[in-house]
Amino acid sequence: MTAPAPASAATPVSLAPQASGTAAVASQPVGDRGARTRRILAYVLLIGYALLMFVPFLWTVVTSFKTSPDAVRLTFIPDPITLEGWNAAFNGLSPGLIQLFFNSALIAAVVTVTNVLLGAMAGYAFARLRFPGRELLFILVLATLMIPDQMRLVPVYQVLVFLGLVNDNPTNYLGVVVVLAISASSIFLIRQYFLTIPRDLEEAAKIDGAGFFTTFWRVMLPLATPALAAVAILQFQGTWNGFFWPLIVLQTPDH
């Protein structure tokens, strides 16, 4: 039998320094040490900017409790405090403030819904469907952005009169909705978002037997929620602040 070789004196190696070095490395923070500082600084700047943007709204609320002479002074605390402005807003207008808000909310809500639905269908067609003249038609749609409302006032007004939408009845709300039902900007925004969605999802839907409308309604439309939300916000705000077409189409002060 062969005897085992004697252990050499130089064979044992001390692992204590390596273990202590590994522990020291593991105890060091991982990642950028300044990330937390930059995040706190970013939050401070954003909160400060938000408060700065809130100042005009706060100033408006404070001014509503001032008298007319006091409203032109650069004072933050009303002296004296009065409710004359609120009383004039709710009781001194004809039609009343509630009716005015209802008119704006009704038209803005309907126009927002039509822009989201029609813009989504048109945007999907321009982004995914293939038909003759697609690119030319899309360019013509974008070209309408360069035509101001004042230039198409007369023909649009004549069409609305021919359709019986310019009258003293509540149907004249529909006249404003017809003019603002769809905009080129809504179609453009939704089309550009549909182009970013992978085609693999549509191909998988087609393999499952889905047609164009089913693919659009059940696959593509839920994925385009961010674009639809952006269009809804922009259209509601723009329609609420709009004055030109309601002034032209609406015939009675109550509307």
N, C-alpha and C positions, 0 to 999 in steps of 0.2 A: 504494500500500500504506500501511496505517496503522501508524505506528511504535508499539511498546509504550510504555505510560506509564512514566515514570521512577519508580523505587521511592522511596517517601517515607522520610524519615529516621526517622519515628515508627512505621513499619510493623513492623520487627523487634521481637519480644518475647522477653525472656529467660525460658527455661523452667527455669533452674537452681533458683530458690527453690521452684517447684511440685514438681519432682522430689524435692528434699530433704524437702519436707513430706509427700509421699506415702510416702516410705521411712520417715519417722518414725511415720506412722500405722500402716503395715504392721508395724512392729516392736513395737507395743504388744500386750499379751496380749488375746485375744478371750475374752469370757465373764466370769463372776463371779470376781473375784480371791480371794474368801474361800471358794469351793467346796471347794478342797483342804483348807483348814484345818478346815472343818466336817466333811468326810468323815473326816479323821484323828481329830477329837474324837469322832465317832460310833463309830468302831472302838474307840477306847480305852474308851469307856463300855460298849459291848457286851461287849468282852472282859473287862472288870472285873466286869460283872454275871454273865457266864458262870462266871467263877472263883468268885464268891461263891456261886452256886447249886451249884457242885461241892463246896463245903466239907462239907455234910452227908454226902455219899457218901464223901468221903475220911475223915471222922471215923468213919463206920461201919466202914470197912476197918481203920483203925488200932485201933479198940476191939476188933475181933475177935481181935487178938493180945494183949489184956490179960487179966489175971486178974479174977475177979469183984470183989474189993475195989478193984482199980486202975481198973476200968471206970467207977466213979462219981466219980473224980477228974478235974478239968479239966487233964489233962496230955496233951500231944500224943504224946510218945514213950513206948511201953509200958515199964514197969519192974516186973517182968521180962517179957520176951517169951515168950509161951506159945502153944501150938496146941490148948489144951483146948477152946476154942470150936469150932474147925473139926472136931476129933475128935467132939465131941458132935453136931454138925450132920450129919456123914456116917455116924457109927456108932451114935449113941445114939437115933435117932428110929425109930419104928415106925408106919407104913411109912417107908422110907428117903427121904432127900432127893431122890434121883433119881426115885423113884416119884411123889413129890409134885409135882415139876416136870413130869413126864410127864403127870400128870392135868390140871394147869392148862393146859399147852401144848396138849394134845389138845382140850379143851373150847373154849379160847379160839380156836384156829385154825379149828375147824369153825364156831363161831358167827360168826366174822369173815367166812368165805366165804359163809355163808347170808345174812348181813346185806347184804353187798355185792351179791350176785346178786339176791336178792328185793327189796332196797331200790331197786336200779337199775330193775328191771322195774316196780315199783309207782310209783316216782317218774316214770318216763317216761309211764306211763299217766295219772297225775294232771296232768302238765304238758302233754301233747300230744294225747292221745286225747279224743274227745268222746263221752260216754255219759250217760244219764239219772242224775241224782243224784250226779254227780261231786263237786261242791262240798260237798254234805252228807256224803258218805262221807269226804271228806278232813277235814272238821271232826271227824267222829267218831273218825278215826284220831288226830288231834291231841289229842282229849279223853282218850285213854287215858294221856297223859302225866300227867294230874292224879290218876290212880288209883294209889295206892301198892301195892307187891307184897303187903303184909300183908293188904290188903282182899280180894284175889283168891286168897289162899293156899288156902282150903278148896276152892272149885270146881276150881281148876287141879289140886290134888293128887288130887281124886276122879277127874278125867279121866285123869290119868296112871296111877292105879291101875287104872282100867277098861281102859286100853290095855296094861296089863302092863309098864309102864316103871319101876315102883318095885319093885325086887327086889334080890337079891344078885348077879345076873349082870352082866357087862360092858354089857348093854343099858341099864342105868340111866344110863350116860353120855348115851344118846339122850334120856332124859327131860329133862335139863338143857338139851340143845341145842334140843329142841322148844319149851321155854318161852322161850328167848332167841334163837330163830332169826331174828326180825325185830323191829325196834323202830320206833316212830313217829318218833324223832329221825333215824334213817337215811333213812327215806322223805322226811322234810321237807327235809333237807339236799340230797339228790340231786334232788328235785323243783325246789327253788329254783335249783339250778345249771342244770338243763335249760331253765328259763325264760329264761336269759340267752343261750342258743345261738340264732342267727338261724334263722328258719324257711326261709330260702332254701336252706339245705343239704338240708333234708328234701324240699322241692319239687323240687330237682335230682335227688335220689335217686328220687322217684316218676316223674319224666320218664324216667329210665333203666329203669323197670320194677320197682323195688324195692318190696316190701310193707312192712307195719308192722314185722314182726320183722326183716327184712333191714336196714331203715333204722335200727332201734334197735341192732342188733348190729354193723353195719359202719360206721355213720356217727356216731350219737349217742354210743354207749358209749365209743369211743376219745377223743372230745372231752371226756368227763366224767371223765377220769383224775384231775384234781385233787380233785374231790368224792369219788370212790371211794377215793382214798388217805386223805383226811381221815376218812371213815367207817371204813375199815379200822383206822386208828391208834386212833381213839376206842373202837371196839368191842373190839379186842384188849385194850387197857389196862383198859377197864371190866370185861370178862369175867374177865381175869386177877385183878383185885382183888375180884371178886364173891365173896360168902360166903353170902348168904341162900339162894338156890335150890340150890346144891350141898349145903348143910347139910340141906335138907329132902328132896331127892330121893335123894342118894347114901346107901346103906344100910350099906356096909362101910368100915372105915378104909382099906383098900387102894385104894379108889376116891376 
